[in-house]
Structure formats: structure tokens, C-alpha cells
Amino acid sequence: MLRMTPQAIAELFQPTVTQVVAHIETLMKRPEVCGVKFLFLVGGFAESPILQLAVQQAFSHCCRVIIPQDVGLTILKGAVLFGLDPTIVRVRRSPLTYGVGVLNKFVEGKHAKEKLLVKDGTQWCTDIFDRFVSVDQSVSLGEVVQRSYTPARPGQRKIIINVYCSSEDNVHYITDPEVRKCGTVSLELLETENVSSRRQRREIRTSMQFGDTEIRVTALDVATSQSVRASIDFLSN
């Protein structure tokens, strides 16, 4: 059995409580939450009298701090309600900025010199971060982001697209320090029967859904109107 004085317990939790209060202060300064009158404490840690006291002292002057009954069961109740009716959560906020790396025409004065690539007389800018959703962006249930991709060579049977994420919103290149690779999208292409179609640019239209509990991806071969087998993997990174 380990016995500790109330002062020792308070000191043990003080760093965590301080960070929680600081995070709430940061959120309260955002324009979209300006004028909030009520602040609810929920979750298992909300049962802590130390946290309750710290939050009440920090925010009772600007809003009413409410601690519901059975706050520790809030997460469990929410999970059960969501399981019974997934549409109960209609809007989510993206925890990170998601995108892929693309190749665009080089623009003098806009793009970095070290990203310049000259191919067949054309100037390209490499490693551009093509943003799908931004951090803290509201994403509705079923909201879809579409992009089109072209195989690098005729007869290519598989396209691998790297997905990158960042905790920052102002991201320009996938090589920026705050950007990391977080997943891959795989597109399995069917063999085209028409020889002439192989010589043309093949467009694969990809749809990514961000409004659910997980990111989903589907793809369509525009030329043949056939579905393309698509999968996304976040576990191997």
C-alpha cells in the first residue's frame, strides 16, 4: 500500500492539470468559440477534484463550468449512441492537415529554386503539398474530396500514392519539417483492351471520404467507367 499526502498528490497531477488548462485557454481564444457561455467537463479525468477546481478557478469568470453526473461514463455512452445511430455525429474536425505530394508547373518567385525540375523543356516544381483537408477544418459526414491521377507509363498496373499529414495548416512542401508520411493509397489498374487507349493519358478519378471515423477511398477509371480497386493503409507507416 502506498500512502501519499494531499500535497504530494496535487504536485503529482499539477503538470497535467496545467497543460489541460493551457489548452482550454488556447481554444477559448479562437474566434469560432467566441461568446461561449457554458463549459462542460466530461470523461474519466473530469472526475478528479483537482482538475475540477483548476478549471473552475481559471474559467468561472468568463463562462459557467458544468460537471454532469456520471462524467466518467460520457465516452462510453457516446460510443454506444454512435453504434446505434452513426449519423448522430454529423460534423467532425480534422485533427491534422492531410494531403499528397504533386508535381506542378514552376512559378518564378512563388516556388523554391531547389524544387525546380526541368523535363522535356518544361519547368516543374516538385514536392508540392496538395492539401485535402486542413487541421481543425469542419468535415461533414459523407464529405468527399476528389482528385485525378494518371499512370506514369502505359500498361502500368498499380499506382502508389503517399499520403502526408501535418499538425500545421500553412504547409507548402512535403519536405517541410512538420510534415510526415502517414499512409499510402494503392490503386489496382485493370488491363485496357483497346490499344489506342493505352497511348492516351489515362485518368483515374479518386474520391476520399474524410467525414467518417476512418478515411475511405474509392476510384474510377474515367475512360472505361469501371471501378478501380482502391485501398488505403495507415498501419505500415
N, C-alpha and C positions, 0 to 999 in steps of 0.2 A: 504494500500500500504506500502510495506517495501522497504526502500532505504538503500543501503549499499555502502560504498566507495570501489573503486577498490582494495585497500589494504586488506580490510576485505574479499572480495570475493576470493582473491588469498590465504589468510590464511585459508579460509574455505575448499578450494579444495586441499591445499598443502599435507595433509596426503595421500589422494587418489592418487594424481599425483606421489608422492614419491614412493608409493608401485608399481604403474604401471611401472615406470622407473626401479625400482629394479628388478621386474620380467622379464622385457625385457633383462636387463643386464645378469640375470641368464641364460636365454635361449640363448643369444648370445655367451656364454662361452662353450656351448656344442659342441662336435666335429662334430656332424652331420650338424650343421649350420655354420661351419667354412667357411669363404670366402663369406658370404652373402654381396651382393653389394647394394641391394635395400630393404628398409623397408617401408611397406605400412601401413598407419593409416586408419582404417575403423571402422564403427559403429557410433552410436549416440554420444558417448563421444568424438570421434575423431573430432567433430566439435568445441570443446572447444579451444579457442586460448591459454588458459593457458596450456593445455596438449600438444598442438602442439609445443609451444615454448619450453617446458621442454624436449620433445623428440628430437627436433632438436638440442638443446644445448648439450644433452647427447650423441647423436649418429651420428651427422653430420660429425664427424671426421673420422668415420670408414665406413659409408655407406650413400647412398642417401635416405633421408626421403621424401616419396611421399605421398601427401594427395590428393586422387582423387576427382573429382567433385561429389557432392551428396553422400558424405561418409555416411550420416545417413540412406540412403536407401539401403546400401550394403547388410545388413542382410535380408531385405525384398526381394530384387532381388534374392539373393541366395536361399531363401526358395521357391520362385516361379519357378526358374530354376530346383531345385531339384524335385518339384512336377510334372513338365512336363517331366523330364527325371531323375529318381533316380540313373542311372548309371553315372551321371555327377561327383559324388563323388565316386571314386574308392578305396581310401585308407583313413582310419581313424586312429587316435591314441587313444589308450585306456586311459581314464582319471584315471583309478585305476587298481590295481592288483586284479584279480578275481580268486577264487579257492574254493575248498571244503575241509572238514576235512576227512582224511582217516586213516586207521589202517595198518601199515606196520611192517615187521619183525624188531625187535630191533637190532641195531648195536652198540656194545660196543665202546665207545669213540666218536661216532657220535651223538647219541641221548641222550637227557637229562635223568638222572636217575629217575626223578619224573614222567616221561612219560611211564615208564616200566609197562607192564601188562602181567602177566603170566596166560595163559589159556590152559588147557589140556596139560601142559608140554611145551608149546611153548611161547617164549618171544615175545611180541608185543610192538610197540611204538604207543601210542595214540595221537590224536590231530594233526597229521602231516598235514600241509597245502599243498594240491595238487594244484599247480598253473595251471590255464587255460591260461591266458594272463597276461602280466606284464604292469605296468604303463608306459605310453608313447610308448608302443610297436605299431608298424605299423600293422594294421589289414586290409587285403584286403576285398573288397566286396564279400560276399559269403564264406569267410574263416570259416572253421568248426573245432571244437575241439571235439574229440570223447573220451569217457570213458565208461567202462563196470562196471555194478553193479550187485550184487547178493542179493536176498532177505535173510533176517536173518533167516527165518524159512520157512518150507514147507507150502504151502497154503496161504502164505501172499498175500494180495490183493492190498496193497498200499505201496509204498516206498517214504519216505520223505527225501530229501537231502538238507541240509542247505548250502547256498552259502555265502561266506565271501569275503570281499574286504579290501583293504588297500591302502593308498597313498604311501607306501614304496614298493620297489622291493625285498629287502632282507628279506623275511618272511619265517619263519621255521614252526611255530605252529599257530593254530587258536586262541590260548590263548595269543599270543603276544599283548602287549599294543596297538599297532597301528592297530590291526585287529578288524573288527566288522562284525557282521552278517548283510547282506543286502537283503537276499531273500531266497526263498525256491523253490525247484523243486519237483513236485509231479508226480509220475508215477503210473497210474492205471493199475494193472495187471489183465489179464483175467484168469479165472479158467482153469487149464490144464486138459484135458480129460484122458490122459494116466497116470495111477497110477505110473508106473515106472519112468516117467519123473519127478514126484513130489519128488522122493527121490534123484534125481541128482541135482547138482548145476545149478541153473537157471541163465543164463546170459542175462542181459538187456543192450543192447548197446545204449548209449545215445549220441546224437550229439547236440552240442551247437554252434550256429552261432553268432559271435561277430562283424561282419563287417558291419551290418546294423544300422539303427537308434535305434534299440532295440535288446536285446538279445533274440533269439528264441531257442526253444528246441524241438527235436523230439527223439523218442525212438523206438527200435525194439527188439522183443523177438527172440533171436538167434535160439532157439530150434524149434520154430514154424514158424519163418519168418513172424510173424504177427506184425503189428504196435501196439505200446503201447501208450495209451492216456497219453500225457505229457503236463504239464503246468508249467509256471514259474511265481512267484509272488514277485514283489519288492515293493508293496504298503503297505503290512501289517507289515513292519519292520521299 
